[in-house]
Amino acid sequence: MPGRKFADGEVVRGRWPGSSLYYEVEILSHDSKSQLYTVKYKDGTELELKESDIKPLTSFRPRKSGSASSSPSRRRGSRSRSRSRSPGRPPKISRRSASASHQADIKEARKEVLEVKLTPLVLKPFGNSINRYNGEPERTGKNDIPHKNTQVDAGLFSLQEKFHLPQESSYLSTQYSLRPRREEIKLKEIDAKEEKIVTEGPMSLRTFEVTTTQPKELEFGGVPGVFLIMLGLPVFLFLLLLMCKQKEPSLLNFPPPLPAVSDLWDTRVFGIYLLWFFLQALFYLLPIGKVVEGTPLTDGRRLKYRLNGFYAFILTSGLVGASFLWKIELYYVYNHFLQFALAATVLAVVLSIYLCARALKAPRDALSPASSGNAIYDFFIGRELNPRIGTFDLKFFCELRPGLIGWVVINLVLLLAEMKVQNRAFPSLAMILVNSFQLLYVVDALWNEEAVLTTMDIIHDGFGFMLAFGDLVWVPFIYSLQAFYLVTHPNELSWPAASLIVALKLCGFIIFRCANSQKNAFRRNPNDPKLAHLKTIHTSTGKNLLVSGWWGFVRHPNYLGDIIMALAWSLPCGFSHILPYFYVIYFTVLLVHREARDEHHCRKKYGLAWEKYCQRVPYRIFPHVY
């Protein structure tokens, strides 16, 4: 069996499939059976090449800059250039003949380059969520995909095809080109001339433009799906709240009696909610808390974030405590619960419209990888990745502040409402457990606020209706559904049952917190000696995938802990109705869907390494369940 010529880790030049262009690659491995080398290009793309398609770096001579002429006296602008004909210079006829031959070579070269430009579009690189070729971002916008224009002459029925190539594809084909720069300039001139469509003459051409676009993969059922979600979520929210207020919240009594529209709107309530929103914005701007950098953006920049969410929670708690001294009736919030939900919905819609309008002027490098160019879909998913007013980051602010802290305040209000409605001197054990469990969850999130910067919400999804409605409306008014249910549907919980529920909650919290802490510590410093015992798989992006510890148990142990905690929140409500278990059902569906999104993105990002990771860690969220 023949021996191998190139060693692992050696940097060589590899031919791009379907072309004659060679790029700098690194040898990763060699298969002795197939005699194929696995190589990695500069952009992270991994391919298998034959040995004949690989050449050492010494085989390529660097291209000289400046004129292609070797004689200094023949350069343009030289004063020593003689106007007389040199005896060694060929006659004019010979030069014209050489020029014609040169033009023919250029046409052949252009044809070759055209084929090379089209070839890489078929391949799927294992790069980041924004793919890169040779260090340059590959745009997937509408205007960046080659267009195919078909020109039909009505009289002659002639058919021509013309390809418009994007600028970056042209860059790709010439980056390692060994042709003189003069030929490249000629090629560009030929491209520019052929792009003109001739319409002169008695029989003008009728032009039909057929755009061959590669549709971007849309989530949530595409445009129809997100349109129905935006219409259905607010309606579903109010139906759930109305069901909870009924004496018998059975599915047999669905739908509940609907209130008049005028009863749902209260200007005073809307003003109070705006006051709450801007109060949290004021706490966000306070110069307290450390400043950290987020993950690198497509242009290499890192945005700075001030982490003071926990301080905002402390200040809010102080104001809530002061409200008792000021004799402020917090029961007002429960009496106008639907009006507060509508006020938050209106603000979320207004904020989404503002975000959509400002994103129209956002530069391309500020757009979200999830945006598609469709107005309806981008309104839902968000077009701009990190919308900011100065240093005020709108998405980061809404992620944890008004909704998450508001969730705790609403739970406290509902605890007081239970005591008043049921004439209790003390809240019920079930209400105490629900409040305590969810308070621990919120405090933990605010204390570990930096972990939010590596979530999909921050690094991938734009800021649109999905996150605005979720953060401002869905979290405070749906996540508090168990406490809202217990106000009018008491459940007397025994201490042994309460002990089991507490144990379940602690089990889920330990899994959730330990898994997230391990992940965040590894991302901050993979070389930390405390993490030396963890096993990893190296990827083409330069990052490593954890395959031991919590992340060797299942692929998403933090999701498993989240679901266990969600179940513990619902169990104190008893088993009389399924309504308080809506949260755990919804949350399980949400995390399974998010896991599928994570799986899709990681498969594209890490490529072969992700396949190996899936073999090492076959279970996704639940052990022994694929």
C-alpha positions in Angstrom: 0.0 0.0 0.0 1.5 3.4 -1.0 2.7 5.7 1.8 1.3 9.1 2.5 3.1 12.2 1.2 1.7 14.8 3.7 1.7 14.7 7.5 -1.1 15.7 9.8 -1.0 19.4 10.7 1.0 20.3 7.6 0.0 23.5 5.8 -0.3 23.0 2.0 -2.4 24.2 -0.9 -5.5 22.2 -1.8 -7.5 22.4 -5.1 -11.1 23.6 -4.7 -13.4 20.9 -6.1 -14.5 21.6 -9.7 -11.9 24.3 -10.3 -8.2 24.8 -10.9 -7.8 27.2 -7.9 -5.6 26.2 -4.9 -6.2 27.4 -1.4 -4.2 27.2 1.8 -5.4 24.2 3.8 -4.3 22.2 6.8 -4.0 18.5 6.8 -6.2 17.0 9.5 -6.1 13.2 8.8 -5.4 10.6 6.1 -7.5 7.5 5.3 -5.2 4.7 4.3 -8.0 2.7 2.7 -9.5 5.4 0.4 -6.1 7.3 0.2 -8.0 10.6 0.8 -6.8 13.5 2.9 -9.2 15.4 5.2 -8.2 19.0 5.0 -9.5 22.2 6.6 -9.7 25.5 4.6 -9.2 28.9 6.2 -12.9 29.4 6.7 -13.3 26.1 8.6 -14.7 24.0 5.7 -13.6 20.4 5.9 -13.3 18.4 2.7 -11.7 15.1 1.5 -9.1 15.5 -1.3 -7.0 13.2 -3.3 -3.2 13.4 -3.0 -3.0 14.6 -6.6 -5.2 17.6 -5.6 -2.7 18.7 -2.9 0.6 20.5 -3.5 3.2 21.9 -1.1 3.5 25.6 -0.6 6.9 25.7 -2.3 5.2 24.8 -5.6 3.5 28.2 -5.8 5.4 31.3 -6.6 4.1 34.5 -5.0 2.6 37.0 -7.4 4.6 40.2 -8.0 2.9 43.5 -7.5 3.0 46.4 -9.9 3.4 46.0 -13.7 3.8 42.7 -15.3 6.7 44.0 -17.4 10.1 42.8 -16.2 12.0 45.8 -17.6 11.9 49.0 -15.6 12.5 51.1 -18.7 9.2 49.8 -20.2 7.0 50.9 -17.2 4.5 53.6 -17.9 5.7 57.0 -16.8 9.4 56.2 -17.0 11.4 59.2 -18.4 14.1 57.1 -19.9 11.7 55.3 -22.2 12.8 55.8 -25.9 10.2 56.6 -28.5 12.2 54.9 -31.2 11.5 51.3 -32.1 13.9 48.9 -30.5 15.4 46.3 -32.9 14.3 43.5 -30.7 10.7 44.7 -30.5 8.3 42.9 -32.8 6.4 44.7 -35.5 2.9 46.1 -34.9 1.2 43.3 -36.8 2.8 40.7 -34.6 1.7 42.7 -31.5 -1.9 42.8 -32.7 -1.7 39.1 -33.3 -0.4 38.5 -29.8 -3.2 40.8 -28.5 -5.9 38.8 -30.2 -4.4 35.6 -28.8 -4.3 37.3 -25.4 -8.0 38.2 -25.6 -8.8 34.6 -26.5 -6.9 33.4 -23.5 -8.8 35.9 -21.3 -12.1 34.6 -22.6 -11.1 31.0 -21.8 -9.9 32.2 -18.4 -13.2 34.0 -17.8 -15.1 30.8 -18.6 -13.0 28.9 -16.2 -13.5 31.5 -13.4 -17.2 31.4 -14.1 -17.3 27.7 -13.4 -15.2 28.1 -10.3 -17.5 30.8 -8.9 -20.6 28.7 -9.2 -19.1 25.6 -7.7 -18.7 26.6 -4.0 -22.4 27.7 -3.8 -23.4 24.1 -3.7 -21.2 23.1 -0.8 -22.3 23.6 2.8 -19.4 24.8 4.9 -19.1 23.9 8.5 -18.6 27.5 9.6 -20.4 29.8 12.1 -24.0 30.7 11.8 -22.9 33.3 9.3 -20.8 31.2 6.9 -17.4 32.4 5.8 -15.3 31.7 2.8 -11.6 32.6 3.1 -12.3 34.9 6.0 -15.0 36.9 4.2 -18.7 36.6 5.3 -20.9 34.9 2.9 -24.1 36.9 2.6 -27.3 35.1 2.0 -29.4 38.1 1.1 -31.5 38.4 -2.0 -29.0 40.3 -4.0 -26.1 38.1 -3.2 -27.2 35.0 -5.0 -26.3 34.7 -8.7 -29.3 35.8 -10.8 -30.1 34.1 -14.0 -31.5 36.4 -16.7 -33.1 34.9 -19.7 -33.5 37.0 -22.8 -36.0 35.9 -25.4 -36.1 37.4 -28.9 -39.8 37.4 -30.0 -38.9 37.1 -33.7 -36.0 34.7 -33.7 -36.9 32.7 -30.6 -33.3 32.8 -29.5 -32.4 32.0 -26.0 -29.4 33.3 -24.1 -28.4 32.9 -20.5 -26.4 35.3 -18.5 -25.1 35.0 -14.9 -24.6 38.0 -12.6 -22.0 37.1 -10.0 -21.8 38.8 -6.6 -18.8 40.8 -5.7 -17.7 38.3 -3.0 -17.8 35.4 -5.4 -15.5 37.3 -7.6 -13.2 37.9 -4.7 -13.3 34.2 -4.0 -12.1 33.3 -7.5 -9.2 35.7 -7.6 -7.9 35.6 -4.1 -5.3 32.9 -4.9 -5.3 33.5 -8.6 -1.8 33.2 -10.3 -2.8 35.3 -13.3 -1.3 38.8 -13.8 -3.4 41.6 -12.4 -3.8 43.0 -16.0 -5.8 39.9 -17.0 -8.0 40.3 -13.9 -8.7 43.9 -14.9 -9.6 42.8 -18.4 -11.9 40.1 -17.0 -13.8 42.7 -14.9 -14.1 45.0 -18.0 -15.5 42.1 -20.0 -18.0 41.3 -17.2 -19.1 44.9 -17.1 -19.6 45.1 -20.9 -21.6 41.9 -21.1 -23.9 43.0 -18.3 -25.4 45.6 -20.7 -28.6 44.4 -22.4 -28.8 45.5 -26.0 -32.2 46.9 -26.8 -31.5 48.9 -30.0 -32.8 48.0 -33.4 -36.1 47.5 -35.0 -36.7 44.3 -33.2 -36.0 45.1 -29.6 -35.5 42.2 -27.2 -38.2 41.5 -24.6 -36.4 40.6 -21.4 -37.8 38.2 -18.8 -35.8 38.1 -15.6 -35.9 34.8 -13.8 -34.3 35.1 -10.4 -32.9 31.8 -9.1 -32.9 32.3 -5.3 -32.0 29.8 -2.6 -34.8 30.3 -0.1 -33.7 30.7 3.5 -34.9 28.1 5.9 -37.7 29.7 8.0 -38.7 28.5 11.5 -42.1 28.4 13.3 -43.9 27.3 10.1 -42.6 30.2 8.0 -44.6 33.3 7.3 -48.1 31.7 7.8 -46.9 30.2 11.1 -45.5 33.4 12.6 -48.6 35.3 11.4 -50.9 32.9 13.2 -48.7 33.0 16.3 -48.8 36.8 16.5 -52.6 36.7 16.3 -53.2 33.7 18.5 -50.8 34.3 21.4 -52.6 37.4 22.9 -56.0 35.8 22.5 -54.8 32.5 24.1 -53.3 34.5 27.0 -56.6 36.2 27.9 -58.5 33.0 27.5 -56.2 31.3 30.0 -56.6 34.1 32.5 -60.3 34.1 32.1 -60.5 30.3 32.7 -58.5 30.7 35.9 -61.0 33.2 37.3 -63.9 30.7 36.8 -65.1 28.7 39.8 -64.9 25.5 37.7 -62.0 26.0 35.2 -62.7 22.8 33.3 -62.2 22.3 29.6 -65.9 21.5 29.4 -66.6 25.2 30.3 -64.4 26.5 27.4 -64.7 29.2 26.2 -65.2 31.3 29.3 -67.5 34.3 29.3 -65.8 37.2 27.5 -65.8 40.7 29.0 -66.6 43.8 27.1 -63.6 45.3 25.2 -64.1 48.6 27.1 -63.6 46.7 30.4 -60.2 45.5 29.2 -58.7 48.9 28.7 -57.9 51.4 31.4 -55.8 54.4 30.7 -54.7 54.7 34.3 -53.5 51.1 34.3 -51.5 51.7 31.1 -49.9 54.7 32.8 -48.9 52.7 35.8 -47.4 50.0 33.6 -45.4 52.6 31.6 -44.2 54.0 35.0 -43.0 50.5 35.9 -41.2 50.0 32.5 -39.3 53.3 32.7 -38.5 52.8 36.4 -36.7 49.5 35.4 -35.0 51.4 32.5 -33.8 54.0 35.1 -32.3 51.2 37.2 -30.6 49.7 34.1 -28.8 53.0 33.5 -27.4 53.3 37.0 -23.6 53.2 37.0 -23.4 50.2 39.3 -22.4 46.6 38.6 -19.5 45.3 36.5 -19.3 45.8 32.7 -18.6 42.7 30.6 -18.2 42.0 26.9 -20.6 39.9 24.9 -19.8 37.3 22.3 -17.9 38.4 19.1 -20.1 39.8 16.4 -19.6 39.1 12.7 -17.3 42.1 12.3 -15.2 41.0 15.3 -16.6 43.6 17.7 -17.8 42.8 21.2 -20.6 44.9 22.7 -20.3 45.9 26.4 -23.1 45.2 28.9 -23.5 46.5 32.4 -24.6 43.7 34.8 -26.8 45.3 37.4 -30.0 43.2 37.2 -29.6 41.9 40.8 -29.2 45.5 42.1 -32.3 46.5 40.2 -34.1 43.7 41.9 -32.9 44.9 45.4 -34.0 48.4 44.6 -37.4 47.2 43.4 -37.8 45.1 46.6 -37.1 48.2 48.6 -39.8 50.1 46.8 -42.3 47.3 47.2 -41.5 47.2 50.9 -42.0 51.0 51.1 -45.4 50.6 49.5 -46.6 48.8 52.6 -45.5 51.8 54.8 -47.2 54.2 52.4 -50.4 52.2 52.6 -50.5 51.5 48.8 -53.1 48.9 48.0 -51.3 46.3 45.9 -54.6 44.4 45.6 -55.3 46.9 42.8 -53.1 44.9 40.5 -55.1 41.7 41.0 -58.4 43.6 40.5 -57.1 44.9 37.2 -55.1 41.9 36.1 -56.5 41.7 32.6 -56.1 45.4 32.1 -52.4 45.1 33.1 -52.0 42.2 30.7 -53.5 44.3 27.9 -51.3 47.3 28.7 -48.2 45.1 28.5 -49.4 43.6 25.2 -50.0 47.1 23.7 -46.5 48.2 24.8 -45.0 45.0 23.3 -46.7 45.7 19.9 -45.6 49.4 19.9 -42.1 48.4 20.7 -42.1 45.8 17.9 -43.2 48.4 15.4 -40.5 50.7 16.5 -37.9 48.0 16.2 -39.1 47.1 12.8 -38.9 50.7 11.6 -35.5 51.4 12.9 -34.1 48.1 11.5 -34.8 49.4 8.0 -31.9 51.7 8.3 -29.6 49.2 10.1 -26.4 48.2 8.3 -26.1 44.6 7.0 -23.6 43.6 9.7 -26.1 44.7 12.4 -28.8 42.3 11.2 -29.8 39.1 12.9 -28.7 35.7 11.4 -32.3 34.7 11.8 -33.8 37.5 9.7 -35.0 36.5 6.2 -35.9 39.7 4.3 -39.6 38.9 4.6 -41.4 41.8 6.4 -43.9 39.6 8.3 -41.3 37.0 9.4 -38.8 39.7 10.4 -41.4 41.6 12.4 -41.8 38.4 14.4 -38.3 37.1 14.7 -36.6 40.5 14.7 -34.5 42.0 12.0 -31.8 43.8 14.0 -29.7 41.7 16.3 -28.7 44.2 19.0 -30.8 47.4 18.7 -29.4 50.1 20.9 -30.2 53.7 21.8 -26.7 54.9 22.7 -25.5 52.4 25.2 -29.0 51.3 26.2 -29.4 47.7 24.8 -33.1 47.2 24.3 -33.1 43.4 24.0 -30.8 42.8 26.9 -32.9 45.2 29.1 -36.2 43.5 28.2 -34.7 40.0 28.6 -34.5 40.1 32.4 -35.8 43.4 33.8 -39.5 44.4 33.3 -40.9 40.9 32.8 -38.8 38.8 35.1 -38.7 41.2 38.1 -42.4 41.9 37.3 -43.1 38.2 37.6 -41.9 38.2 41.3 -44.0 41.3 42.1 -47.1 39.8 40.5 -46.6 36.6 42.6 -46.4 38.7 45.8 -49.6 40.5 44.8 -51.3 37.2 44.2 -50.2 35.9 47.6 -51.8 38.9 49.2 -54.9 38.5 47.1 -55.2 34.9 48.2 -55.2 36.0 51.9 -57.9 38.6 51.2 -60.1 36.5 49.0 -60.0 33.4 51.2 -59.9 35.4 54.5 -56.6 33.8 55.6 -54.4 35.2 58.3 -51.4 33.5 56.5 -50.9 32.3 52.9 -51.4 28.7 52.1 -48.5 26.3 52.0 -49.1 25.7 48.3 -48.9 29.5 47.6 -45.7 29.8 49.7 -44.1 27.0 47.8 -45.0 28.5 44.4 -43.7 31.9 45.4 -40.5 30.5 47.0 -39.7 28.3 44.0 -40.1 31.0 41.4 -38.4 33.6 43.6 -35.3 31.4 43.7 -35.4 30.9 39.9 -35.6 34.7 39.3 -32.9 35.6 41.8 -30.6 32.9 40.4 -31.1 34.3 36.8 -30.4 37.9 37.9 -27.3 36.8 40.0 -26.0 34.9 36.9 -27.0 37.6 34.5 -23.8 37.2 32.4 -24.9 33.8 31.3 -27.7 35.3 29.3 -25.1 36.8 26.9 -24.4 33.4 25.4 -28.0 32.3 24.9 -29.7 31.9 21.5 -31.9 34.9 22.3 -28.9 37.2 22.4 -26.5 35.8 19.9 -28.9 34.6 17.2 -32.5 35.8 17.3 -33.2 39.4 16.5 -35.4 41.6 18.7 -38.9 41.6 17.3 -42.4 40.6 18.4 -41.4 37.2 19.6 -39.0 38.4 22.3 -40.8 41.6 23.0 -44.2 39.8 23.7 -42.4 37.0 25.4 -40.4 39.2 27.8 -43.0 41.8 28.6 -46.3 39.8 28.5 -45.8 36.0 28.4 -43.3 35.7 31.2 -45.0 37.8 33.9 -48.6 36.8 33.2 -48.3 33.1 32.1 -45.4 32.1 34.4 -47.5 33.3 37.4 -50.4 31.1 36.3 -50.1 28.7 39.3 -50.3 31.6 41.8 -53.2 33.1 39.9 -55.0 29.8 40.0 -54.5 29.3 43.7 -56.2 32.6 44.6 -59.6 31.3 43.8 -58.9 27.5 43.8 -57.2 26.7 47.2 -55.4 23.4 47.6 -54.5 22.2 51.1 -51.1 20.6 50.9 -49.7 18.1 53.5 -46.2 18.4 54.8 -45.0 15.1 53.5 -46.3 16.0 50.0 -44.7 19.4 50.3 -41.4 17.7 51.3 -41.4 15.6 48.2 -42.1 18.6 46.0 -39.3 20.5 47.6 -36.9 17.6 47.0 -38.0 17.5 43.3 -37.5 21.3 43.0 -34.0 21.1 44.5 -33.1 18.2 42.2 -34.1 20.1 39.1 -32.3 23.3 40.4 -29.0 21.5 41.1 -29.0 20.0 37.6 -29.9 23.3 36.0 -27.4 25.5 37.9 -24.5 23.0 37.9 -24.9 22.4 34.1 -25.1 26.1 33.3 -22.2 26.9 35.6 -20.0 24.2 34.0 -20.8 25.5 30.6 -20.2 29.1 31.4 -16.9 28.4 33.1 -15.7 26.4 30.2 -16.7 29.1 27.7 -14.9 31.8 29.8 -11.7 29.8 30.2 -11.4 26.3 28.6 -7.9 26.0 30.0 -9.0 26.4 33.6 -7.2 23.7 35.7 -10.5 23.0 37.5 -11.9 21.8 34.2 -8.9 19.7 33.2 -10.8 16.5 34.0 -13.4 17.2 31.3 -13.2 15.5 28.0 -13.8 17.4 24.8 -14.0 17.1 21.0 -12.1 19.6 18.9 -14.0 21.4 16.1 -13.0 23.2 12.9 -14.1 26.5 14.5 -11.3 26.3 17.1 -13.8 25.6 19.9 -14.2 22.4 21.8 -17.4 20.4 22.7 -17.8 19.0 26.2 -18.5 15.3 26.2 -18.2 14.6 29.9 -19.5 16.0 33.1 -23.0 17.2 33.0 -22.8 17.7 29.2 -21.8 14.1 28.7 -25.0 12.9 30.5 -27.4 14.5 28.0 -26.8 17.2 25.3 -28.9 19.7 27.2 -28.9 19.0 31.0 -29.9 22.6 31.7 -33.2 21.9 29.8 -33.7 18.8 31.8 -33.3 20.7 35.1 -35.7 23.4 33.8 -38.5 20.9 33.1 -38.1 19.2 36.5 -38.4 22.6 38.2 -41.5 23.5 36.1 -43.2 20.3 37.2 -42.4 21.2 40.9 -44.0 24.6 40.4 -47.3 23.0 39.2 -47.6 20.1 41.7 -48.6 22.4 44.7 -51.8 23.2 42.8 -53.1 19.6 43.1 -54.7 17.5 40.5 -58.2 18.8 40.3 -57.7 20.6 37.0 -55.1 20.5 34.2 -55.0 24.3 33.9 -52.1 24.9 36.4 -50.1 22.3 34.5 -50.3 24.3 31.3 -46.9 25.8 32.1 -45.0 22.6 32.4 -46.7 21.3 29.2 -45.9 24.5 27.3 -42.4 24.7 28.7 -41.6 21.1 27.7 -42.8 21.8 24.1 -40.8 25.1 24.1 -37.5 23.5 25.2 -37.9 20.5 22.8 -38.4 22.9 20.0 -35.5 25.0 21.1 -33.3 21.9 21.4 -34.2 21.1 17.7 -33.1 24.6 16.8 -29.9 24.2 18.7 -29.3 20.9 17.0 -29.8 22.4 13.6 -27.4 25.3 14.2 -24.7 23.2 15.8 -24.8 20.7 13.0 -24.2 23.5 10.5 -21.6 25.2 12.7 -19.5 22.2 13.8 -20.0 19.8 11.0 -18.1 16.5 11.4 -17.3 17.3 15.0 -21.0 17.5 15.8 -21.6 14.1 14.3 -18.9 12.6 16.6 -20.4 14.5 19.6 -23.8 13.0 18.9 -22.3 9.5 18.8 -20.6 10.2 22.2 -23.7 11.8 23.7 -26.8 10.2 22.1 -29.5 11.5 24.4 -30.8 15.0 23.8 -32.8 16.2 26.9 -34.1 13.1 28.7 -31.9 10.1 29.5 -32.6 7.0 27.5 -34.9 9.0 25.2 -33.5 10.0 21.8 
